[in-house]
Every structure is written in C-alpha cells, then in structure tokens.
Amino acid sequence: MDIFRPDLFRELSDKEASKQVFKDVVQEVQIEVFSYCNRHCAYCPVADSSRRGANHLLDIDLFERTLKDLAEIGYDRRIGLNLYNEPLADLVILDRISAIRAALPETQIYFYSNGDYLDAELIKTLKKAGLDELFISIHLSSNQAYDDSKVRSALEKLADRTGLEFIDDQFVPGQYLRAKAPLAPFSLEAFALNYLENGQDRGGLMDNILNANERLSPCDRPFHNFVVSYDGTVVPCCQIFVDREEHSAHGIGHLSSFPDIFRAYTSAAMASWRLDNLGRGPKDHEPCSHCSDGDFELSDEEIELRNKAKQLIVADLRNIS
C-alpha cells in the first residue's frame, strides 16, 4: 500500500517531508561504485560500450554524502553495489563495503558478480569487510549459446576456485540453474540464465532478447529503488544504462545538483516516472513502453485498484496546479 501515498507523485522540496517518504518507501539503494566490466556479453548493453577501458570511480564525496544521508534516517534495508560493472574487478569495493558497514550497521550489503575474480581468500576478505550477500551470475563465452553442460562446467570451476560446494536449488533444463553454497561465510548463490530467451531487454537497448513486447504491466522499481550510476547520475531504475545515447536523456539529474538523496527521490522527474508506472496500461515514458524487466500479470482486483488510484491522483494533481 505504500505506493499509493499521494506525496510520491508530486515534487517535495521540504527535506523532512522528503526524508520521511524515502524512509517509508525505499527498500533498496543501488550504487554503482565504478564503471569497469571485464566481460562483453551479447545480451548486455556493456557489449556496445567502452567499459573495458579506463575504470571511472564514483566520486568519493558523493559516495560519502550518500552514506551520511542514509545514516540520518537509520537506513537498515538493502544496498547493492553494482549496476553494469563487475564489482570485484577493483578491490576498492572492499573499502566501500567497510564504509557502508561502519555508517549503516543494520543494512544488508550485496552485489552481483560474474565470479571471474573470486577465490577462497577473497571470500574471507569480503566477509571481513561486511558483505551479507553475493550473487554469482554464470556467463559463457560471448559466442556460446546457453548449454547446460557448459554451465555445469563453469559452476565446477567456481567451486574449485572458492573451495565451496554448490548444491542445486532450482534447475530448468536449457533455461535456468540456481545453486547455493551453504557453507559460505555469507549468503552466496550462483545462477545461470538463458538470457537470450528469458533475459531483460534493458529498456529496449537489446533487440536480441526474445521476450520483449509492449509493456502494459506496472513497475514498482521507481517507488522502492533509489539508483545512482558510477558517474553520479540518478536514474529511475537499474534498467537505465546512461552510457548509451538512447538512455542518456533518461537520468533524473546529477546527484550533486540535489541538496540530498531524499529530494532527488522526491523530485518532480521521479514523481512523473512513478505516476506513469502505477497503473496497468501503455507507458508514456521511454524506455518503459517496452521494457521487459519484472513484467508481471495482476489480478483483476489489483488492476482496478491501481488504475482507480492513478485516476484519483491525476485528478488531485490537476486541482493543485
């Protein structure tokens, strides 16, 4: 029910009001701490970017200011430390984890990694720094089609490097594998997905993903997520890839242009994205109109509730203006 509150759909300039909305609604903060990725996967927009060049770190002042803001509200939910980068490619990630743990002792810190740099010693170091969860996405070579035997081989190599045993949690032949490492010092699971058939089209950037269609279902990411790219751009969700020209106009603004993260979250631009994604129906914003992320079906009752709420909010906004 938190997504129906009226103050999510208009700009709030008062810090205390913005802080309260952020504290009540945001479930996950995602911070891309640097740009570099060592892989160019055919189903990822990094394949058409320069992320294997120089590594660009998120400005440390912006990072520290974000932690200070979060500490003001005693933030104790999830913080993810990557978007389109490979977090273990630069060990500055350890400093960032330690800083978050010191500032926000109750938050849950996680990230996704391709596992290429992971070994038993690094796992111990990550635990010491304060990591809570690690998700390893298994990727085959860029020219390889999804293959169960190759996925199994990659998982075995990961087990050898880390000294961990992985136990199947879910397996769909030709489509998906998820395995957990129950003896890891923090929550650790590895997964592989047939991305070309079941992946995300990254807001229309990937025309080789087979499941992309016109989007009608709502999306709660602009409500529950607060996302900062490595260059300091605040984006409405993790599917926005600011390196590509097609998405460069979809940023909310640079984090330094807002007095704090709370008023970035309650900005007029973010309010507009939320309103567009509240109900079921065609989306006005690009790239939401054809994004395949989290595309889900709703009951007739929830569709009616969401669409009615949107009608009332639109009417209320017109009266205010």
C-alpha positions as CSV (number, residue, x, y, z in Angstrom):
1,M,0.0,0.0,0.0
2,D,3.0,2.3,0.4
3,I,3.0,3.0,-3.4
4,F,-0.4,4.8,-3.2
5,R,0.6,7.6,-1.0
6,P,-0.1,11.0,-2.7
7,D,3.3,12.5,-1.8
8,L,5.0,10.1,-4.1
9,F,3.5,11.8,-7.2
10,R,4.4,15.4,-6.7
11,E,7.7,17.2,-6.0
12,L,8.6,17.7,-2.4
13,S,11.1,20.4,-1.6
14,D,11.0,20.2,2.2
15,K,13.8,18.0,3.5
16,E,12.0,16.5,6.4
17,A,9.0,15.5,4.3
18,S,11.3,14.0,1.7
19,K,13.2,12.1,4.3
20,Q,10.1,10.6,5.7
21,V,8.9,9.4,2.3
22,F,12.3,7.9,1.5
23,K,12.4,6.1,4.8
24,D,8.9,4.8,4.5
25,V,9.1,3.6,0.9
26,V,12.6,2.9,-0.4
27,Q,13.5,-0.8,0.0
28,E,16.8,-0.8,-1.9
29,V,19.6,1.6,-2.7
30,Q,21.8,0.7,-5.7
31,I,25.2,2.4,-6.0
32,E,27.5,1.7,-9.0
33,V,30.8,2.4,-7.3
34,F,32.8,2.2,-10.6
35,S,32.4,1.6,-14.3
36,Y,34.7,-1.2,-15.4
37,C,33.4,-4.6,-16.5
38,N,35.8,-7.3,-17.8
39,R,33.1,-9.1,-19.9
40,H,31.1,-8.1,-23.0
41,C,28.1,-10.3,-23.0
42,A,25.9,-10.4,-26.1
43,Y,22.7,-9.8,-24.0
44,C,24.1,-6.8,-22.1
45,P,24.5,-3.2,-23.3
46,V,28.1,-3.2,-22.0
47,A,28.9,-5.1,-25.2
48,D,28.4,-1.8,-27.1
49,S,30.2,0.5,-24.6
50,S,33.7,1.4,-23.5
51,R,33.6,-0.2,-20.1
52,R,36.6,-2.3,-20.7
53,G,38.7,0.9,-20.9
54,A,39.7,3.1,-18.1
55,N,37.9,2.5,-14.8
56,H,35.9,5.5,-13.6
57,L,35.1,5.6,-9.9
58,L,32.0,7.2,-8.4
59,D,33.2,10.4,-6.8
60,I,34.1,9.6,-3.2
61,D,32.4,12.8,-1.9
62,L,29.1,11.7,-3.5
63,F,29.5,8.3,-2.1
64,E,30.2,9.6,1.4
65,R,27.4,12.1,1.2
66,T,25.0,9.3,0.3
67,L,26.0,7.3,3.3
68,K,25.7,10.4,5.5
69,D,22.1,11.0,4.2
70,L,21.2,7.3,4.7
71,A,22.6,7.4,8.3
72,E,20.3,10.3,9.1
73,I,17.3,8.0,8.7
74,G,19.0,4.9,10.2
75,Y,18.6,3.1,6.8
76,D,18.5,-0.6,7.5
77,R,17.4,-2.1,4.2
78,R,19.3,-3.3,1.2
79,I,22.3,-1.7,-0.6
80,G,23.5,-3.1,-3.8
81,L,26.9,-2.2,-5.1
82,N,26.7,-2.7,-8.8
83,L,24.7,-2.0,-12.0
84,Y,26.6,-2.8,-15.2
85,N,30.1,-3.1,-13.8
86,E,32.0,-6.1,-12.3
87,P,32.4,-5.2,-8.6
88,L,35.4,-7.5,-8.0
89,A,37.4,-6.0,-10.8
90,D,38.7,-3.3,-8.4
91,L,39.3,-4.0,-4.8
92,V,38.2,-0.5,-3.9
93,I,34.9,-2.4,-3.4
94,L,36.3,-3.6,-0.1
95,D,36.7,-0.1,1.2
96,R,33.2,0.8,0.1
97,I,31.7,-2.2,1.8
98,S,33.6,-1.4,5.0
99,A,32.4,2.3,4.9
100,I,28.8,1.2,4.5
101,R,29.1,-1.3,7.3
102,A,30.5,1.4,9.6
103,A,27.9,4.0,8.7
104,L,24.9,1.7,8.4
105,P,25.4,-1.3,10.7
106,E,22.0,-2.8,10.1
107,T,21.8,-2.6,6.3
108,Q,22.1,-5.7,4.1
109,I,25.0,-5.2,1.6
110,Y,25.1,-7.3,-1.6
111,F,26.2,-7.3,-5.2
112,Y,26.1,-9.4,-8.3
113,S,29.4,-10.6,-9.8
114,N,30.4,-12.8,-12.7
115,G,32.8,-14.6,-10.3
116,D,35.8,-14.3,-12.6
117,Y,37.9,-12.8,-9.8
118,L,36.5,-14.8,-6.9
119,D,38.6,-17.3,-4.9
120,A,38.6,-18.6,-1.3
121,E,40.8,-15.8,0.1
122,L,38.7,-13.1,-1.4
123,I,35.6,-14.6,0.1
124,K,37.2,-14.3,3.5
125,T,38.2,-10.7,2.8
126,L,34.6,-9.8,1.7
127,K,33.2,-11.3,4.9
128,K,35.6,-9.3,7.0
129,A,34.7,-6.1,5.1
130,G,31.0,-6.7,6.0
131,L,29.3,-8.3,2.9
132,D,26.0,-10.0,3.5
133,E,25.1,-11.5,0.2
134,L,26.8,-12.4,-3.1
135,F,25.1,-13.5,-6.3
136,I,27.3,-15.1,-8.9
137,S,25.9,-14.9,-12.4
138,I,27.5,-17.6,-14.6
139,H,28.2,-16.4,-18.1
140,L,29.5,-18.5,-21.0
141,S,31.8,-17.1,-23.7
142,S,30.1,-14.3,-25.7
143,N,29.8,-16.6,-28.8
144,Q,28.4,-19.6,-26.9
145,A,24.8,-20.4,-26.8
146,Y,23.3,-21.4,-23.5
147,D,24.2,-25.0,-22.7
148,D,23.5,-27.0,-19.6
149,S,26.8,-29.0,-19.7
150,K,28.9,-25.8,-20.1
151,V,27.0,-24.1,-17.3
152,R,27.8,-27.1,-15.1
153,S,31.4,-27.0,-16.1
154,A,31.6,-23.3,-15.2
155,L,30.0,-24.0,-11.8
156,E,32.5,-26.7,-11.1
157,K,35.4,-24.3,-11.8
158,L,33.9,-21.8,-9.5
159,A,33.6,-24.4,-6.8
160,D,37.3,-25.4,-7.3
161,R,38.5,-21.8,-7.0
162,T,36.4,-21.0,-3.9
163,G,36.7,-24.3,-2.2
164,L,32.9,-24.3,-1.7
165,E,30.3,-26.9,-2.5
166,F,27.3,-25.7,-4.6
167,I,24.0,-27.5,-4.2
168,D,21.2,-27.2,-6.8
169,D,18.3,-25.2,-5.6
170,Q,16.4,-24.9,-8.9
171,F,17.1,-26.4,-12.3
172,V,15.2,-26.0,-15.6
173,P,16.9,-27.7,-18.4
174,G,18.0,-25.4,-21.2
175,Q,16.8,-22.3,-19.3
176,Y,18.0,-21.8,-15.7
177,L,20.2,-23.1,-12.9
178,R,20.4,-21.8,-9.3
179,A,22.8,-23.3,-6.8
180,K,23.6,-22.3,-3.2
181,A,26.8,-22.6,-1.2
182,P,25.5,-23.4,2.3
183,L,29.0,-23.4,3.9
184,A,29.9,-19.9,2.6
185,P,30.5,-17.3,5.4
186,F,27.7,-15.2,4.0
187,S,24.7,-15.9,1.7
188,L,26.2,-17.0,-1.6
189,E,24.4,-18.4,-4.6
190,A,25.3,-18.9,-8.2
191,F,22.9,-18.8,-11.1
192,A,22.8,-19.2,-14.9
193,L,20.0,-18.0,-17.2
194,N,19.3,-18.4,-20.8
195,Y,19.4,-14.6,-21.2
196,L,18.6,-14.5,-24.9
197,E,15.3,-16.3,-24.3
198,N,14.5,-15.1,-20.7
199,G,16.6,-12.1,-20.1
200,Q,15.8,-8.4,-19.9
201,D,15.9,-6.1,-22.9
202,R,17.4,-3.3,-20.8
203,G,14.8,-0.8,-21.6
204,G,14.8,-1.6,-25.3
205,L,18.6,-1.5,-25.8
206,M,18.9,-5.2,-26.5
207,D,17.0,-6.1,-29.7
208,N,18.2,-9.7,-29.5
209,I,16.2,-10.6,-26.4
210,L,13.3,-12.7,-27.5
211,N,10.7,-11.9,-24.8
212,A,10.3,-8.1,-25.2
213,N,6.8,-6.8,-26.0
214,E,4.8,-3.6,-25.4
215,R,4.7,-3.2,-21.7
216,L,1.3,-2.8,-20.0
217,S,2.0,-4.0,-16.5
218,P,3.0,-1.6,-13.8
219,C,6.5,-1.3,-12.3
220,D,7.4,-0.6,-8.7
221,R,11.1,0.0,-9.2
222,P,10.8,3.8,-9.3
223,F,9.0,3.5,-6.0
224,H,11.1,1.1,-4.0
225,N,14.6,1.7,-5.5
226,F,17.0,4.6,-5.4
227,V,19.7,4.2,-8.0
228,V,23.0,6.1,-8.7
229,S,25.2,5.3,-11.7
230,Y,29.0,5.5,-11.5
231,D,29.1,9.0,-13.0
232,G,26.8,10.3,-10.3
233,T,23.6,10.3,-12.4
234,V,20.4,9.4,-10.5
235,V,18.3,7.1,-12.7
236,P,14.7,6.0,-12.2
237,C,15.7,2.3,-12.2
238,C,18.5,-0.2,-12.7
239,Q,17.5,-0.7,-16.4
240,I,18.7,2.7,-17.4
241,F,22.2,2.5,-19.0
242,V,23.4,6.0,-19.2
243,D,26.5,5.2,-21.3
244,R,24.3,4.6,-24.3
245,E,22.9,7.6,-26.2
246,E,19.5,6.1,-26.3
247,H,19.3,6.3,-22.5
248,S,21.4,9.4,-21.8
249,A,18.3,11.6,-21.5
250,H,16.6,9.4,-19.0
251,G,18.6,10.4,-16.0
252,I,16.9,12.4,-13.2
253,G,19.9,14.6,-12.8
254,H,23.4,14.5,-11.3
255,L,23.4,13.7,-7.6
256,S,25.4,16.9,-6.8
257,S,22.5,19.0,-8.2
258,F,20.3,17.9,-5.4
259,P,20.7,19.1,-1.8
260,D,20.4,15.4,-0.6
261,I,19.3,12.0,-1.8
262,F,15.9,12.5,-0.3
263,R,15.0,15.4,-2.6
264,A,16.4,13.6,-5.6
265,Y,14.0,10.8,-4.8
266,T,11.1,13.2,-4.4
267,S,12.0,15.3,-7.4
268,A,9.4,16.2,-10.0
269,A,11.1,13.9,-12.5
270,M,10.9,10.9,-10.2
271,A,7.3,11.6,-9.4
272,S,6.5,11.6,-13.1
273,W,8.1,8.2,-13.6
274,R,6.2,6.8,-10.6
275,L,2.9,8.0,-11.9
276,D,3.4,6.5,-15.3
277,N,4.2,3.1,-13.8
278,L,1.5,3.0,-11.2
279,G,-1.3,1.5,-13.2
280,R,-1.8,-1.0,-16.0
281,G,-1.8,0.3,-19.5
282,P,0.6,1.8,-22.1
283,K,3.5,3.8,-20.7
284,D,4.2,7.4,-21.7
285,H,7.9,7.2,-20.7
286,E,10.6,5.7,-22.8
287,P,12.0,3.2,-22.3
288,C,9.2,1.9,-20.0
289,S,6.9,1.4,-23.0
290,H,8.7,-1.8,-24.0
291,C,10.8,-2.8,-21.0
292,S,10.7,-6.5,-20.1
293,D,12.0,-6.2,-16.6
294,G,9.6,-7.6,-14.0
295,D,6.8,-7.7,-16.4
296,F,4.0,-9.4,-14.4
297,E,0.3,-10.1,-14.5
298,L,-2.1,-8.8,-11.9
299,S,-5.4,-9.9,-10.6
300,D,-8.4,-8.0,-11.9
301,E,-8.9,-6.6,-8.4
302,E,-5.4,-5.2,-8.2
303,I,-5.6,-3.8,-11.7
304,E,-8.8,-2.0,-10.8
305,L,-7.3,-0.6,-7.6
306,R,-4.1,0.7,-9.3
307,N,-5.9,2.3,-12.2
308,K,-8.5,3.9,-9.9
309,A,-5.8,5.2,-7.6
310,K,-4.0,6.7,-10.7
311,Q,-7.1,8.4,-11.8
312,L,-7.7,10.0,-8.4
313,I,-4.0,11.1,-8.2
314,V,-4.1,12.6,-11.6
315,A,-7.3,14.5,-10.8
316,D,-5.8,15.7,-7.5
317,L,-2.7,16.9,-9.3
318,R,-4.8,18.9,-11.7
319,N,-6.6,20.6,-8.9
320,I,-3.4,21.5,-7.2
321,S,-2.0,23.0,-10.4
